[in-house]
């Protein structure tokens, strides 16, 4: 099982970026996938979650209305569209997967990193003011 996040970069405040998480060794449609981020000197925090099959989503309050996660089953990839970016969004972003087949996003627990089993290397997002 491998996850590879990409798409990070430097953007001005108010701008947009689209992150991608390419998976291999499992099918993203069958597992919930989460995005997490870790800013310098801070703990890792959950950003978003997308459920298996139904594709229902859950977001942290800090990104709700600005970020959207989606799944492309043709490419076995999950995306995170980030709009209206703020300097406080600056962090390394990681995607992670729940090993449980048919796993879904269920409220705040969806954003708990310790519940995820597979992790990719992160991609750095820097938002300048």
C-alpha positions as CSV (number, residue, x, y, z in Angstrom):
1,X,0.0,0.0,0.0
2,X,1.3,3.4,-1.0
3,X,0.0,6.9,-0.9
4,X,1.7,9.8,-2.6
5,X,0.6,13.4,-2.0
6,X,1.5,16.1,-4.5
7,X,0.4,19.5,-5.6
8,X,1.8,21.7,-2.9
9,X,3.6,25.0,-3.5
10,X,3.7,28.7,-2.8
11,X,0.6,30.7,-3.2
12,X,-0.6,34.2,-2.1
13,X,-3.3,34.6,0.4
14,X,-6.7,34.3,-1.3
15,X,-5.3,31.9,-3.9
16,X,-6.0,28.3,-4.6
17,X,-4.2,25.0,-4.8
18,X,-5.3,21.5,-5.6
19,X,-3.6,18.6,-3.9
20,X,-3.7,15.0,-5.1
21,X,-3.2,11.8,-3.3
22,X,-2.4,8.9,-5.6
23,X,-2.9,5.4,-4.1
24,X,-1.5,2.0,-5.1
25,X,-2.0,-1.4,-3.5
26,X,-5.7,-0.7,-2.6
27,X,-8.8,0.9,-4.1
28,X,-9.6,4.4,-2.7
29,X,-13.3,3.8,-3.4
30,X,-13.3,1.1,-0.7
31,X,-11.7,3.0,2.1
32,X,-12.1,6.4,3.7
33,X,-9.3,8.8,2.9
34,X,-8.3,11.7,5.1
35,X,-6.2,14.8,4.6
36,X,-4.1,16.1,7.5
37,X,-1.7,18.9,8.0
38,X,1.1,19.9,10.3
39,X,2.4,23.4,10.7
40,X,5.8,24.2,12.1
41,X,5.8,23.7,15.8
42,X,2.2,22.4,15.9
43,X,0.5,19.1,16.2
44,X,-0.9,17.3,13.2
45,X,-4.5,18.1,12.6
46,X,-7.2,16.6,10.5
47,X,-8.5,18.6,7.6
48,X,-11.0,16.5,5.7
49,X,-12.4,13.0,5.2
50,X,-14.1,11.3,2.3
51,X,-16.0,8.0,2.9
52,X,-15.7,4.9,0.9
53,X,-18.4,4.2,-1.8
54,X,-20.8,7.0,-0.9
55,X,-18.2,9.7,-0.9
56,X,-19.7,11.6,2.0
57,X,-17.4,14.1,3.4
58,X,-16.5,15.8,6.7
59,X,-14.4,18.9,7.2
60,X,-12.6,20.7,10.1
61,X,-14.3,23.9,11.0
62,X,-11.2,25.9,10.0
63,X,-11.5,24.8,6.4
64,X,-15.2,24.3,5.9
65,X,-16.5,26.3,2.9
66,X,-13.0,26.8,1.5
67,X,-11.7,23.2,1.0
68,X,-13.3,20.4,-0.9
69,X,-12.2,16.8,-1.1
70,X,-13.2,14.5,-3.9
71,X,-12.3,11.1,-5.4
72,X,-11.4,10.1,-8.9
73,X,-11.9,6.3,-9.1
74,X,-10.6,6.2,-12.7
75,X,-7.2,7.3,-11.4
76,X,-7.5,5.8,-7.9
77,X,-6.8,9.3,-6.6
78,X,-8.3,11.6,-4.0
79,X,-8.0,15.4,-4.3
80,X,-8.2,18.3,-2.0
81,X,-9.2,21.6,-3.6
82,X,-8.2,24.5,-1.4
83,X,-9.6,27.9,-2.1
84,X,-9.4,31.3,-0.4
85,X,-6.1,30.2,1.2
86,X,-4.9,31.9,4.3
87,X,-1.4,32.2,5.8
88,X,-2.6,30.0,8.6
89,X,-3.1,27.2,6.1
90,X,0.6,26.9,5.7
91,X,1.7,23.4,6.6
92,X,2.8,20.1,5.3
93,X,-0.2,18.2,4.0
94,X,-0.6,14.5,4.2
95,X,-3.1,12.0,2.9
96,X,-3.9,8.9,4.9
97,X,-6.2,5.8,4.5
98,X,-8.2,3.7,6.9
99,X,-7.4,0.0,6.3
100,X,-11.0,-1.0,7.1
101,X,-12.9,-2.0,4.0
102,X,-16.0,0.1,3.7
103,X,-14.9,2.7,6.2
104,X,-16.8,5.9,6.4
105,X,-16.4,9.4,7.9
106,X,-18.4,9.8,11.1
107,X,-18.2,13.1,12.7
108,X,-15.2,14.5,14.6
109,X,-13.5,11.1,14.9
110,X,-13.0,11.3,11.1
111,X,-10.2,13.7,11.7
112,X,-8.3,11.7,14.4
113,X,-4.9,10.8,12.8
114,X,-4.4,7.8,15.1
115,X,-7.3,6.1,13.5
116,X,-5.6,6.1,10.1
117,X,-3.4,3.2,9.0
118,X,-1.6,4.2,5.9
119,X,0.2,7.4,5.4
120,X,1.9,9.1,2.4
121,X,4.7,11.5,2.4
122,X,3.6,15.1,2.8
123,X,3.5,18.0,0.4
124,X,4.3,21.5,1.5
125,X,1.8,24.3,1.1
126,X,3.0,27.8,1.8
127,X,0.6,30.7,1.8
128,X,2.1,34.2,1.8
129,X,0.4,37.2,3.1
